[in-house]
């Protein structure tokens, strides 16, 4: 998603602006890392791994959507 975000910034000028620091982004990043590490452990049940990975994906999509919305709204005002 990050690479698509950067590439899209070349076509959509509002996406080319810097984002302010965000505790939400940092939290989602940590959740992604921990979830991926736990999911690859052999002792992790498949259902648990699937559920936590699905939550991680939803959080990542939510985070990117929130940043896109903020960039679009602030980009229109300038």
PDB file of N, CA, C and O in Angstrom:
ATOM      1  N   UNK A   1       0.819  -1.185   0.000  1.00  0.00           N
ATOM      2  CA  UNK A   1       0.000   0.000   0.000  1.00  0.00           C
ATOM      3  C   UNK A   1       0.871   1.260   0.000  1.00  0.00           C
ATOM      4  O   UNK A   1       0.513   2.266  -0.612  1.00  0.00           O
ATOM      5  N   UNK A   2       1.975   1.202   0.665  1.00  0.00           N
ATOM      6  CA  UNK A   2       2.859   2.373   0.729  1.00  0.00           C
ATOM      7  C   UNK A   2       3.383   2.744  -0.655  1.00  0.00           C
ATOM      8  O   UNK A   2       3.437   3.922  -1.007  1.00  0.00           O
ATOM      9  N   UNK A   3       3.767   1.741  -1.435  1.00  0.00           N
ATOM     10  CA  UNK A   3       4.302   2.027  -2.768  1.00  0.00           C
ATOM     11  C   UNK A   3       3.224   2.619  -3.671  1.00  0.00           C
ATOM     12  O   UNK A   3       3.496   3.542  -4.439  1.00  0.00           O
ATOM     13  N   UNK A   4       2.017   2.100  -3.585  1.00  0.00           N
ATOM     14  CA  UNK A   4       0.906   2.656  -4.367  1.00  0.00           C
ATOM     15  C   UNK A   4       0.618   4.089  -3.933  1.00  0.00           C
ATOM     16  O   UNK A   4       0.302   4.941  -4.763  1.00  0.00           O
ATOM     17  N   UNK A   5       0.729   4.353  -2.635  1.00  0.00           N
ATOM     18  CA  UNK A   5       0.505   5.692  -2.097  1.00  0.00           C
ATOM     19  C   UNK A   5       1.533   6.680  -2.656  1.00  0.00           C
ATOM     20  O   UNK A   5       1.179   7.790  -3.054  1.00  0.00           O
ATOM     21  N   UNK A   6       2.789   6.278  -2.682  1.00  0.00           N
ATOM     22  CA  UNK A   6       3.857   7.146  -3.183  1.00  0.00           C
ATOM     23  C   UNK A   6       3.705   7.382  -4.683  1.00  0.00           C
ATOM     24  O   UNK A   6       3.843   8.511  -5.154  1.00  0.00           O
ATOM     25  N   UNK A   7       3.424   6.331  -5.422  1.00  0.00           N
ATOM     26  CA  UNK A   7       3.253   6.467  -6.877  1.00  0.00           C
ATOM     27  C   UNK A   7       2.047   7.340  -7.200  1.00  0.00           C
ATOM     28  O   UNK A   7       2.112   8.173  -8.104  1.00  0.00           O
ATOM     29  N   UNK A   8       0.949   7.159  -6.473  1.00  0.00           N
ATOM     30  CA  UNK A   8      -0.248   7.973  -6.714  1.00  0.00           C
ATOM     31  C   UNK A   8       0.025   9.443  -6.425  1.00  0.00           C
ATOM     32  O   UNK A   8      -0.617  10.319  -7.005  1.00  0.00           O
ATOM     33  N   UNK A   9       0.972   9.719  -5.535  1.00  0.00           N
ATOM     34  CA  UNK A   9       1.329  11.101  -5.235  1.00  0.00           C
ATOM     35  C   UNK A   9       1.901  11.842  -6.432  1.00  0.00           C
ATOM     36  O   UNK A   9       1.881  13.072  -6.464  1.00  0.00           O
ATOM     37  N   UNK A  10       2.408  11.115  -7.412  1.00  0.00           N
ATOM     38  CA  UNK A  10       2.915  11.757  -8.626  1.00  0.00           C
ATOM     39  C   UNK A  10       1.782  12.235  -9.529  1.00  0.00           C
ATOM     40  O   UNK A  10       1.953  13.190 -10.287  1.00  0.00           O
ATOM     41  N   UNK A  11       0.627  11.579  -9.452  1.00  0.00           N
ATOM     42  CA  UNK A  11      -0.510  11.970 -10.285  1.00  0.00           C
ATOM     43  C   UNK A  11      -1.470  12.896  -9.567  1.00  0.00           C
ATOM     44  O   UNK A  11      -2.057  13.787 -10.182  1.00  0.00           O
ATOM     45  N   UNK A  12      -1.631  12.694  -8.280  1.00  0.00           N
ATOM     46  CA  UNK A  12      -2.556  13.514  -7.498  1.00  0.00           C
ATOM     47  C   UNK A  12      -1.745  14.413  -6.583  1.00  0.00           C
ATOM     48  O   UNK A  12      -1.178  13.957  -5.591  1.00  0.00           O
ATOM     49  N   UNK A  13      -1.695  15.670  -6.917  1.00  0.00           N
ATOM     50  CA  UNK A  13      -0.840  16.626  -6.217  1.00  0.00           C
ATOM     51  C   UNK A  13      -1.182  16.749  -4.734  1.00  0.00           C
ATOM     52  O   UNK A  13      -0.291  17.009  -3.925  1.00  0.00           O
ATOM     53  N   UNK A  14      -2.453  16.569  -4.358  1.00  0.00           N
ATOM     54  CA  UNK A  14      -2.819  16.715  -2.950  1.00  0.00           C
ATOM     55  C   UNK A  14      -2.171  15.632  -2.085  1.00  0.00           C
ATOM     56  O   UNK A  14      -2.035  15.812  -0.875  1.00  0.00           O
ATOM     57  N   UNK A  15      -1.777  14.525  -2.683  1.00  0.00           N
ATOM     58  CA  UNK A  15      -1.161  13.427  -1.937  1.00  0.00           C
ATOM     59  C   UNK A  15       0.336  13.626  -1.739  1.00  0.00           C
ATOM     60  O   UNK A  15       0.975  12.866  -1.010  1.00  0.00           O
ATOM     61  N   UNK A  16       0.886  14.625  -2.374  1.00  0.00           N
ATOM     62  CA  UNK A  16       2.326  14.844  -2.343  1.00  0.00           C
ATOM     63  C   UNK A  16       2.774  15.678  -1.143  1.00  0.00           C
ATOM     64  O   UNK A  16       3.954  16.012  -1.030  1.00  0.00           O
ATOM     65  N   UNK A  17       1.857  16.013  -0.261  1.00  0.00           N
ATOM     66  CA  UNK A  17       2.171  16.837   0.904  1.00  0.00           C
ATOM     67  C   UNK A  17       2.604  15.961   2.072  1.00  0.00           C
ATOM     68  O   UNK A  17       2.204  14.800   2.152  1.00  0.00           O
ATOM     69  N   UNK A  18       3.407  16.495   2.969  1.00  0.00           N
ATOM     70  CA  UNK A  18       3.811  15.710   4.148  1.00  0.00           C
ATOM     71  C   UNK A  18       2.650  15.569   5.130  1.00  0.00           C
ATOM     72  O   UNK A  18       1.794  16.446   5.242  1.00  0.00           O
ATOM     73  N   UNK A  19       2.649  14.457   5.825  1.00  0.00           N
ATOM     74  CA  UNK A  19       1.641  14.210   6.853  1.00  0.00           C
ATOM     75  C   UNK A  19       2.213  14.558   8.225  1.00  0.00           C
ATOM     76  O   UNK A  19       3.404  14.361   8.469  1.00  0.00           O
ATOM     77  N   UNK A  20       1.376  15.073   9.117  1.00  0.00           N
ATOM     78  CA  UNK A  20       1.871  15.331  10.478  1.00  0.00           C
ATOM     79  C   UNK A  20       2.090  14.003  11.211  1.00  0.00           C
ATOM     80  O   UNK A  20       1.557  12.969  10.808  1.00  0.00           O
ATOM     81  N   UNK A  21       2.870  14.042  12.276  1.00  0.00           N
ATOM     82  CA  UNK A  21       3.067  12.843  13.087  1.00  0.00           C
ATOM     83  C   UNK A  21       1.728  12.334  13.588  1.00  0.00           C
ATOM     84  O   UNK A  21       0.822  13.115  13.879  1.00  0.00           O
ATOM     85  N   UNK A  22       1.613  11.013  13.687  1.00  0.00           N
ATOM     86  CA  UNK A  22       0.345  10.433  14.092  1.00  0.00           C
ATOM     87  C   UNK A  22       0.570   9.221  14.988  1.00  0.00           C
ATOM     88  O   UNK A  22       1.274   8.284  14.612  1.00  0.00           O
ATOM     89  N   UNK A  23      -0.023   9.245  16.159  1.00  0.00           N
ATOM     90  CA  UNK A  23       0.029   8.099  17.054  1.00  0.00           C
ATOM     91  C   UNK A  23      -0.724   6.923  16.432  1.00  0.00           C
ATOM     92  O   UNK A  23      -0.335   5.769  16.615  1.00  0.00           O
ATOM     93  N   UNK A  24      -1.801   7.213  15.698  1.00  0.00           N
ATOM     94  CA  UNK A  24      -2.572   6.170  15.020  1.00  0.00           C
ATOM     95  C   UNK A  24      -1.699   5.404  14.033  1.00  0.00           C
ATOM     96  O   UNK A  24      -1.719   4.173  14.012  1.00  0.00           O
ATOM     97  N   UNK A  25      -0.942   6.116  13.225  1.00  0.00           N
ATOM     98  CA  UNK A  25      -0.074   5.461  12.243  1.00  0.00           C
ATOM     99  C   UNK A  25       0.974   4.592  12.918  1.00  0.00           C
ATOM    100  O   UNK A  25       1.258   3.483  12.464  1.00  0.00           O
ATOM    101  N   UNK A  26       1.546   5.096  13.998  1.00  0.00           N
ATOM    102  CA  UNK A  26       2.558   4.332  14.737  1.00  0.00           C
ATOM    103  C   UNK A  26       1.945   3.077  15.353  1.00  0.00           C
ATOM    104  O   UNK A  26       2.557   2.009  15.329  1.00  0.00           O
ATOM    105  N   UNK A  27       0.750   3.201  15.900  1.00  0.00           N
ATOM    106  CA  UNK A  27       0.072   2.058  16.511  1.00  0.00           C
ATOM    107  C   UNK A  27      -0.251   0.996  15.475  1.00  0.00           C
ATOM    108  O   UNK A  27      -0.045  -0.193  15.720  1.00  0.00           O
ATOM    109  N   UNK A  28      -0.750   1.408  14.332  1.00  0.00           N
ATOM    110  CA  UNK A  28      -1.075   0.453  13.263  1.00  0.00           C
ATOM    111  C   UNK A  28       0.198  -0.242  12.775  1.00  0.00           C
ATOM    112  O   UNK A  28       0.176  -1.436  12.476  1.00  0.00           O
ATOM    113  N   UNK A  29       1.283   0.483  12.696  1.00  0.00           N
ATOM    114  CA  UNK A  29       2.557  -0.113  12.280  1.00  0.00           C
ATOM    115  C   UNK A  29       2.997  -1.191  13.258  1.00  0.00           C
ATOM    116  O   UNK A  29       3.392  -2.282  12.846  1.00  0.00           O
ATOM    117  N   UNK A  30       2.931  -0.893  14.541  1.00  0.00           N
ATOM    118  CA  UNK A  30       3.319  -1.878  15.559  1.00  0.00           C
ATOM    119  C   UNK A  30       2.394  -3.086  15.495  1.00  0.00           C
ATOM    120  O   UNK A  30       2.848  -4.226  15.591  1.00  0.00           O
ATOM    121  N   UNK A  31       1.091  -2.837  15.331  1.00  0.00           N
ATOM    122  CA  UNK A  31       0.133  -3.943  15.216  1.00  0.00           C
ATOM    123  C   UNK A  31       0.480  -4.824  14.017  1.00  0.00           C
ATOM    124  O   UNK A  31       0.415  -6.049  14.114  1.00  0.00           O
ATOM    125  N   UNK A  32       0.841  -4.222  12.904  1.00  0.00           N
ATOM    126  CA  UNK A  32       1.215  -4.982  11.705  1.00  0.00           C
ATOM    127  C   UNK A  32       2.418  -5.884  11.988  1.00  0.00           C
ATOM    128  O   UNK A  32       2.407  -7.071  11.663  1.00  0.00           O
ATOM    129  N   UNK A  33       3.428  -5.318  12.583  1.00  0.00           N
ATOM    130  CA  UNK A  33       4.666  -6.067  12.836  1.00  0.00           C
ATOM    131  C   UNK A  33       4.420  -7.221  13.802  1.00  0.00           C
ATOM    132  O   UNK A  33       4.820  -8.356  13.542  1.00  0.00           O
ATOM    133  N   UNK A  34       3.761  -6.922  14.913  1.00  0.00           N
ATOM    134  CA  UNK A  34       3.507  -7.962  15.915  1.00  0.00           C
ATOM    135  C   UNK A  34       2.611  -9.053  15.337  1.00  0.00           C
ATOM    136  O   UNK A  34       2.867 -10.239  15.544  1.00  0.00           O
ATOM    137  N   UNK A  35       1.576  -8.666  14.624  1.00  0.00           N
ATOM    138  CA  UNK A  35       0.659  -9.649  14.040  1.00  0.00           C
ATOM    139  C   UNK A  35       1.375 -10.555  13.054  1.00  0.00           C
ATOM    140  O   UNK A  35       1.168 -11.769  13.067  1.00  0.00           O
ATOM    141  N   UNK A  36       2.205  -9.989  12.212  1.00  0.00           N
ATOM    142  CA  UNK A  36       2.934 -10.814  11.248  1.00  0.00           C
ATOM    143  C   UNK A  36       3.903 -11.760  11.934  1.00  0.00           C
ATOM    144  O   UNK A  36       4.053 -12.911  11.523  1.00  0.00           O
ATOM    145  N   UNK A  37       4.561 -11.275  12.980  1.00  0.00           N
ATOM    146  CA  UNK A  37       5.506 -12.149  13.696  1.00  0.00           C
ATOM    147  C   UNK A  37       4.778 -13.281  14.414  1.00  0.00           C
ATOM    148  O   UNK A  37       5.246 -14.420  14.403  1.00  0.00           O
ATOM    149  N   UNK A  38       3.644 -12.984  15.034  1.00  0.00           N
ATOM    150  CA  UNK A  38       2.884 -14.018  15.739  1.00  0.00           C
ATOM    151  C   UNK A  38       2.272 -15.005  14.751  1.00  0.00           C
ATOM    152  O   UNK A  38       2.215 -16.203  15.027  1.00  0.00           O
ATOM    153  N   UNK A  39       1.818 -14.515  13.610  1.00  0.00           N
ATOM    154  CA  UNK A  39       1.149 -15.380  12.629  1.00  0.00           C
ATOM    155  C   UNK A  39       2.083 -16.441  12.054  1.00  0.00           C
ATOM    156  O   UNK A  39       1.622 -17.516  11.669  1.00  0.00           O
ATOM    157  N   UNK A  40       3.374 -16.164  11.987  1.00  0.00           N
ATOM    158  CA  UNK A  40       4.283 -17.153  11.400  1.00  0.00           C
ATOM    159  C   UNK A  40       4.795 -18.176  12.407  1.00  0.00           C
ATOM    160  O   UNK A  40       5.483 -19.125  12.030  1.00  0.00           O
ATOM    161  N   UNK A  41       4.465 -17.990  13.684  1.00  0.00           N
ATOM    162  CA  UNK A  41       4.879 -18.970  14.676  1.00  0.00           C
ATOM    163  C   UNK A  41       4.126 -20.288  14.469  1.00  0.00           C
ATOM    164  O   UNK A  41       2.916 -20.275  14.245  1.00  0.00           O
ATOM    165  N   UNK A  42       4.818 -21.406  14.540  1.00  0.00           N
ATOM    166  CA  UNK A  42       4.148 -22.697  14.334  1.00  0.00           C
ATOM    167  C   UNK A  42       3.069 -23.005  15.374  1.00  0.00           C
ATOM    168  O   UNK A  42       2.134 -23.752  15.084  1.00  0.00           O
ATOM    169  N   UNK A  43       3.181 -22.448  16.571  1.00  0.00           N
ATOM    170  CA  UNK A  43       2.205 -22.760  17.615  1.00  0.00           C
ATOM    171  C   UNK A  43       0.933 -21.914  17.521  1.00  0.00           C
ATOM    172  O   UNK A  43      -0.022 -22.158  18.260  1.00  0.00           O
ATOM    173  N   UNK A  44       0.906 -20.937  16.636  1.00  0.00           N
ATOM    174  CA  UNK A  44      -0.256 -20.065  16.500  1.00  0.00           C
ATOM    175  C   UNK A  44      -1.375 -20.805  15.769  1.00  0.00           C
ATOM    176  O   UNK A  44      -1.170 -21.292  14.657  1.00  0.00           O
ATOM    177  N   UNK A  45      -2.561 -20.894  16.387  1.00  0.00           N
ATOM    178  CA  UNK A  45      -3.691 -21.545  15.708  1.00  0.00           C
ATOM    179  C   UNK A  45      -4.075 -20.780  14.441  1.00  0.00           C
ATOM    180  O   UNK A  45      -4.001 -19.552  14.398  1.00  0.00           O
ATOM    181  N   UNK A  46      -4.477 -21.508  13.430  1.00  0.00           N
ATOM    182  CA  UNK A  46      -4.806 -20.905  12.130  1.00  0.00           C
ATOM    183  C   UNK A  46      -5.924 -19.886  12.251  1.00  0.00           C
ATOM    184  O   UNK A  46      -5.849 -18.815  11.648  1.00  0.00           O
ATOM    185  N   UNK A  47      -6.953 -20.195  13.014  1.00  0.00           N
ATOM    186  CA  UNK A  47      -8.072 -19.269  13.172  1.00  0.00           C
ATOM    187  C   UNK A  47      -7.663 -17.967  13.827  1.00  0.00           C
ATOM    188  O   UNK A  47      -8.103 -16.893  13.416  1.00  0.00           O
ATOM    189  N   UNK A  48      -6.822 -18.058  14.843  1.00  0.00           N
ATOM    190  CA  UNK A  48      -6.328 -16.858  15.522  1.00  0.00           C
ATOM    191  C   UNK A  48      -5.467 -16.020  14.582  1.00  0.00           C
ATOM    192  O   UNK A  48      -5.604 -14.798  14.527  1.00  0.00           O
ATOM    193  N   UNK A  49      -4.587 -16.678  13.851  1.00  0.00           N
ATOM    194  CA  UNK A  49      -3.718 -15.963  12.915  1.00  0.00           C
ATOM    195  C   UNK A  49      -4.554 -15.271  11.837  1.00  0.00           C
ATOM    196  O   UNK A  49      -4.298 -14.117  11.492  1.00  0.00           O
ATOM    197  N   UNK A  50      -5.537 -15.968  11.315  1.00  0.00           N
ATOM    198  CA  UNK A  50      -6.394 -15.392  10.274  1.00  0.00           C
ATOM    199  C   UNK A  50      -7.150 -14.182  10.800  1.00  0.00           C
ATOM    200  O   UNK A  50      -7.228 -13.154  10.128  1.00  0.00           O
ATOM    201  N   UNK A  51      -7.707 -14.302  12.003  1.00  0.00           N
ATOM    202  CA  UNK A  51      -8.474 -13.190  12.577  1.00  0.00           C
ATOM    203  C   UNK A  51      -7.595 -11.976  12.837  1.00  0.00           C
ATOM    204  O   UNK A  51      -7.972 -10.851  12.507  1.00  0.00           O
ATOM    205  N   UNK A  52      -6.430 -12.198  13.425  1.00  0.00           N
ATOM    206  CA  UNK A  52      -5.563 -11.053  13.718  1.00  0.00           C
ATOM    207  C   UNK A  52      -4.999 -10.428  12.442  1.00  0.00           C
ATOM    208  O   UNK A  52      -4.824  -9.211  12.377  1.00  0.00           O
ATOM    209  N   UNK A  53      -4.718 -11.237  11.442  1.00  0.00           N
ATOM    210  CA  UNK A  53      -4.251 -10.690  10.165  1.00  0.00           C
ATOM    211  C   UNK A  53      -5.353  -9.900   9.465  1.00  0.00           C
ATOM    212  O   UNK A  53      -5.079  -8.877   8.837  1.00  0.00           O
ATOM    213  N   UNK A  54      -6.582 -10.362   9.567  1.00  0.00           N
ATOM    214  CA  UNK A  54      -7.706  -9.624   8.983  1.00  0.00           C
ATOM    215  C   UNK A  54      -7.884  -8.276   9.684  1.00  0.00           C
ATOM    216  O   UNK A  54      -8.124  -7.256   9.036  1.00  0.00           O
ATOM    217  N   UNK A  55      -7.765  -8.283  11.004  1.00  0.00           N
ATOM    218  CA  UNK A  55      -7.853  -7.025  11.757  1.00  0.00           C
ATOM    219  C   UNK A  55      -6.715  -6.095  11.364  1.00  0.00           C
ATOM    220  O   UNK A  55      -6.920  -4.891  11.209  1.00  0.00           O
ATOM    221  N   UNK A  56      -5.521  -6.645  11.202  1.00  0.00           N
ATOM    222  CA  UNK A  56      -4.366  -5.835  10.804  1.00  0.00           C
ATOM    223  C   UNK A  56      -4.596  -5.197   9.435  1.00  0.00           C
ATOM    224  O   UNK A  56      -4.268  -4.029   9.228  1.00  0.00           O
ATOM    225  N   UNK A  57      -5.154  -5.960   8.512  1.00  0.00           N
ATOM    226  CA  UNK A  57      -5.432  -5.415   7.176  1.00  0.00           C
ATOM    227  C   UNK A  57      -6.493  -4.326   7.240  1.00  0.00           C
ATOM    228  O   UNK A  57      -6.363  -3.293   6.582  1.00  0.00           O
ATOM    229  N   UNK A  58      -7.530  -4.546   8.019  1.00  0.00           N
ATOM    230  CA  UNK A  58      -8.565  -3.522   8.166  1.00  0.00           C
ATOM    231  C   UNK A  58      -8.006  -2.244   8.782  1.00  0.00           C
ATOM    232  O   UNK A  58      -8.327  -1.142   8.338  1.00  0.00           O
ATOM    233  N   UNK A  59      -7.171  -2.395   9.806  1.00  0.00           N
ATOM    234  CA  UNK A  59      -6.553  -1.219  10.421  1.00  0.00           C
ATOM    235  C   UNK A  59      -5.652  -0.478   9.443  1.00  0.00           C
ATOM    236  O   UNK A  59      -5.624   0.753   9.430  1.00  0.00           O
ATOM    237  N   UNK A  60      -4.922  -1.218   8.633  1.00  0.00           N
ATOM    238  CA  UNK A  60      -4.047  -0.589   7.645  1.00  0.00           C
ATOM    239  C   UNK A  60      -4.865   0.175   6.603  1.00  0.00           C
ATOM    240  O   UNK A  60      -4.521   1.303   6.247  1.00  0.00           O
ATOM    241  N   UNK A  61      -5.942  -0.435   6.117  1.00  0.00           N
ATOM    242  CA  UNK A  61      -6.812   0.251   5.150  1.00  0.00           C
ATOM    243  C   UNK A  61      -7.438   1.495   5.767  1.00  0.00           C
ATOM    244  O   UNK A  61      -7.502   2.546   5.130  1.00  0.00           O
ATOM    245  N   UNK A  62      -7.900   1.374   7.011  1.00  0.00           N
ATOM    246  CA  UNK A  62      -8.473   2.518   7.704  1.00  0.00           C
ATOM    247  C   UNK A  62      -7.447   3.650   7.845  1.00  0.00           C
ATOM    248  O   UNK A  62      -7.772   4.818   7.632  1.00  0.00           O
ATOM    249  N   UNK A  63      -6.229   3.301   8.199  1.00  0.00           N
ATOM    250  CA  UNK A  63      -5.181   4.299   8.385  1.00  0.00           C
ATOM    251  C   UNK A  63      -4.876   5.029   7.078  1.00  0.00           C
ATOM    252  O   UNK A  63      -4.776   6.256   7.057  1.00  0.00           O
ATOM    253  N   UNK A  64      -4.730   4.276   5.991  1.00  0.00           N
ATOM    254  CA  UNK A  64      -4.461   4.907   4.701  1.00  0.00           C
ATOM    255  C   UNK A  64      -5.642   5.766   4.251  1.00  0.00           C
ATOM    256  O   UNK A  64      -5.448   6.867   3.734  1.00  0.00           O
ATOM    257  N   UNK A  65      -6.857   5.270   4.445  1.00  0.00           N
ATOM    258  CA  UNK A  65      -8.035   6.047   4.055  1.00  0.00           C
ATOM    259  C   UNK A  65      -8.115   7.349   4.852  1.00  0.00           C
ATOM    260  O   UNK A  65      -8.427   8.401   4.293  1.00  0.00           O
ATOM    261  N   UNK A  66      -7.836   7.282   6.143  1.00  0.00           N
ATOM    262  CA  UNK A  66      -7.867   8.471   6.991  1.00  0.00           C
ATOM    263  C   UNK A  66      -6.831   9.493   6.524  1.00  0.00           C
ATOM    264  O   UNK A  66      -7.124  10.686   6.456  1.00  0.00           O
ATOM    265  N   UNK A  67      -5.631   9.034   6.204  1.00  0.00           N
ATOM    266  CA  UNK A  67      -4.592   9.938   5.722  1.00  0.00           C
ATOM    267  C   UNK A  67      -4.958  10.529   4.365  1.00  0.00           C
ATOM    268  O   UNK A  67      -4.742  11.718   4.127  1.00  0.00           O
ATOM    269  N   UNK A  68      -5.506   9.714   3.481  1.00  0.00           N
ATOM    270  CA  UNK A  68      -5.936  10.224   2.171  1.00  0.00           C
ATOM    271  C   UNK A  68      -7.013  11.283   2.324  1.00  0.00           C
ATOM    272  O   UNK A  68      -6.973  12.317   1.657  1.00  0.00           O
ATOM    273  N   UNK A  69      -7.971  11.030   3.198  1.00  0.00           N
ATOM    274  CA  UNK A  69      -9.041  12.003   3.416  1.00  0.00           C
ATOM    275  C   UNK A  69      -8.470  13.308   3.964  1.00  0.00           C
ATOM    276  O   UNK A  69      -8.861  14.388   3.521  1.00  0.00           O
ATOM    277  N   UNK A  70      -7.544  13.217   4.927  1.00  0.00           N
ATOM    278  CA  UNK A  70      -6.945  14.423   5.492  1.00  0.00           C
ATOM    279  C   UNK A  70      -6.169  15.194   4.418  1.00  0.00           C
ATOM    280  O   UNK A  70      -6.287  16.416   4.319  1.00  0.00           O
ATOM    281  N   UNK A  71      -5.385  14.485   3.625  1.00  0.00           N
ATOM    282  CA  UNK A  71      -4.603  15.129   2.569  1.00  0.00           C
ATOM    283  C   UNK A  71      -5.521  15.807   1.547  1.00  0.00           C
ATOM    284  O   UNK A  71      -5.250  16.922   1.102  1.00  0.00           O
ATOM    285  N   UNK A  72      -6.591  15.133   1.187  1.00  0.00           N
ATOM    286  CA  UNK A  72      -7.531  15.701   0.203  1.00  0.00           C
ATOM    287  C   UNK A  72      -8.202  16.951   0.748  1.00  0.00           C
ATOM    288  O   UNK A  72      -8.305  17.964   0.055  1.00  0.00           O
ATOM    289  N   UNK A  73      -8.660  16.873   2.000  1.00  0.00           N
ATOM    290  CA  UNK A  73      -9.352  18.026   2.584  1.00  0.00           C
ATOM    291  C   UNK A  73      -8.416  19.210   2.791  1.00  0.00           C
ATOM    292  O   UNK A  73      -8.807  20.349   2.533  1.00  0.00           O
ATOM    293  N   UNK A  74      -7.210  18.972   3.244  1.00  0.00           N
ATOM    294  CA  UNK A  74      -6.281  20.086   3.459  1.00  0.00           C
ATOM    295  C   UNK A  74      -5.683  20.564   2.135  1.00  0.00           C
ATOM    296  O   UNK A  74      -5.313  21.732   2.016  1.00  0.00           O
ATOM    297  N   UNK A  75      -5.584  19.693   1.154  1.00  0.00           N
ATOM    298  CA  UNK A  75      -5.049  20.081  -0.147  1.00  0.00           C
ATOM    299  C   UNK A  75      -5.983  20.980  -0.918  1.00  0.00           C
ATOM    300  O   UNK A  75      -5.534  21.822  -1.695  1.00  0.00           O
ATOM    301  N   UNK A  76      -7.273  20.815  -0.717  1.00  0.00           N
ATOM    302  CA  UNK A  76      -8.259  21.666  -1.402  1.00  0.00           C
ATOM    303  C   UNK A  76      -8.264  23.072  -0.846  1.00  0.00           C
ATOM    304  O   UNK A  76      -8.592  24.015  -1.565  1.00  0.00           O
ATOM    305  N   UNK A  77      -7.909  23.238   0.421  1.00  0.00           N
ATOM    306  CA  UNK A  77      -7.981  24.553   1.073  1.00  0.00           C
ATOM    307  C   UNK A  77      -6.814  25.449   0.693  1.00  0.00           C
ATOM    308  O   UNK A  77      -6.898  26.670   0.828  1.00  0.00           O
ATOM    309  N   UNK A  78      -5.704  24.841   0.210  1.00  0.00           N
ATOM    310  CA  UNK A  78      -4.546  25.672  -0.103  1.00  0.00           C
ATOM    311  C   UNK A  78      -4.500  26.033  -1.556  1.00  0.00           C
ATOM    312  O   UNK A  78      -3.584  26.732  -1.989  1.00  0.00           O
TER     313      UNK A  78
END
